[in-house]
């Protein structure tokens, strides 16, 4: 097959949802269709349900599960599908953000009873940053949920995206009859079943009296009225609007009953984009370019503490990746050969000889690779769009065993390279502060430092509101600012300058006093923009 054919065969995507909306269930059903697993229950949930249970056993278990289900590749109707897992627990939101940099599209699961929840809103913001195409799957139609039109309005309002239903539910909850596919013009009748998949009934005309026979007169009347309203209110589905992230097509179903999932998958492979061009520091790179390029979006370290093995997850962006070839590690400006590379097919890992744009490859690494690193065949470009975000919670690292200072430093460095949290080193006094999205990460760090590096730490809470990356066009003004705010200046892992703001009001005041300094809540920014207002 040619490079172009390989690219057109690939769909790389992630499923995102608020915990409990049905992400794991939907994943499992999709894998069943792909023949990647034989029975339900094979995909272990990568979520941490109960905060109180988050002891070290749990943390280790989660790590084990999440490496096994990080990437699930399967074939369906001649299409190679790569499904990237994202942690559901909000404390690992940063992991989710990074994983989303490696996908070409997203399926968002929404619970029809709960509607759009907080985590969904946050995840959508990330999709919008990169104009990632989104398909919504409204789940749990076998329960009494909200009115479907209200749900659509809620999505448009809370997620700031236009929607276009491609299927429509006939009743809901106990009286749920099925869905009408507005895209295929067919009817699917609902029978609760965890394994069976119902055949669709082709309908040429929505006024066909046969519908009344299938779903009852009242439901048929309601369906016709709803369809008329939809066709009147929503403009025709335009695949380009979906692919540019402006419109989200919406499907209804019940994942646990395997209902509406096949329609979703069938439409997904038709409309979801195959690998697209991506921005780098130098130019846009098209997947069809003959020369290989790719970037690292995730690192998993020390699965076995006795062997310091790390797996770096590489997303292939252009050309063909070949095992054993020499590639330029752009940040370090040196050539590396990966003789040990893994493909992820469902839950098996197998050695990979070659991989194509859209594919994810696991590279065994001894410490050269960091999240965001780019590999090429020689060109000095770096993929962009993999920023660090300002954390929410900050704590100072207190070393409780001075004899193990070296181990602590090494451990901290490696955990930060893995992206567990962010480390900020203060200019004054050599203080080290860790920033995270949630409290759970501190438990993970403390446990892993002890277990993997034999270092003992405690954490002292810090009164910090945000970490702001700073820039200025005027070096003189920057120098003045750094002098004046010395006690609040730190460096991030890449030695970039960061201002640690104690409160929102104070940050505002500092901004007013230093108009020539730009403040940013993410580590990637346009020099002249002041992203914090
Ligand atoms: P998540 O990964 O998004 O967190 O959600 P998950 O798939 O684990 O689903 C959360 C709960 O919702 C599960 O129940 C699951 O069975 C249920 N669920 C998923 N799809 C549907 C659906 O279409 N209808 C209904 N009624 N329920 C659905 P649980 O009790 O938390 O776990 P389990 O014991 O059933 O596994």
Boltz pocket constraint, residues with backbone or C-beta under 6 A from the ligand:
constraints:
  - pocket:
      binder: B
      contacts: [[A, 17], [A, 18], [A, 19], [A, 20], [A, 21], [A, 22], [A, 23], [A, 24], [A, 25], [A, 26], [A, 45], [A, 47], [A, 88], [A, 139], [A, 140], [A, 141], [A, 142], [A, 143], [A, 253], [A, 254], [A, 255], [A, 256], [A, 257]]
      max_distance: 6.0
